[in-house]
Amino acid sequence: NEILSNPKKHLEDIHCFLEEKNLDLEKMIEVVDEKLYRQRRERE
């Protein structure tokens, strides 16, 4: 998953899209946990 491999870039995009000044981008990045992600499909 791209968000797991480069969370900062994707969270910056989300941050800009929401135009929210009160979001703490660094805290958002800290909570990304690869262990919580489950692949739904088999990789080919």
C-alpha positions as CSV (number, residue, x, y, z in Angstrom):
1,N,0.0,0.0,0.0
2,E,1.4,3.4,-1.0
3,I,0.3,5.2,2.1
4,L,2.3,2.7,4.3
5,S,5.4,3.0,2.2
6,N,5.4,6.9,2.2
7,P,2.9,8.2,4.7
8,K,4.2,11.7,4.9
9,K,3.6,12.5,1.2
10,H,0.0,11.1,1.3
11,L,-0.9,12.7,4.6
12,E,0.4,16.1,3.3
13,D,-1.9,15.7,0.3
14,I,-4.8,14.9,2.7
15,H,-3.9,17.9,4.9
16,C,-3.9,20.2,1.9
17,F,-7.2,18.8,0.6
18,L,-8.9,19.3,3.9
19,E,-7.4,22.8,4.2
20,E,-7.3,22.2,7.9
21,K,-4.8,24.3,9.8
22,N,-5.3,22.6,13.2
23,L,-4.3,19.1,12.1
24,D,-1.0,18.0,13.4
25,L,0.7,16.4,10.5
26,E,3.6,14.9,12.5
27,K,1.1,13.2,14.8
28,M,-0.8,11.9,11.9
29,I,2.4,10.3,10.5
30,E,3.2,8.8,13.9
31,V,0.0,6.8,14.0
32,V,0.5,5.0,10.7
33,D,1.1,1.4,11.8
34,E,1.9,-1.2,9.1
35,K,0.9,-4.0,11.5
36,L,-2.7,-2.9,11.4
37,Y,-3.0,-3.2,7.6
38,R,-4.4,-6.4,6.1
39,Q,-4.0,-7.2,2.4
40,R,-7.5,-8.0,1.1
41,R,-6.3,-9.6,-2.2
42,E,-3.7,-12.0,-3.1
43,R,-0.7,-10.4,-4.8
44,E,0.0,-11.8,-8.3
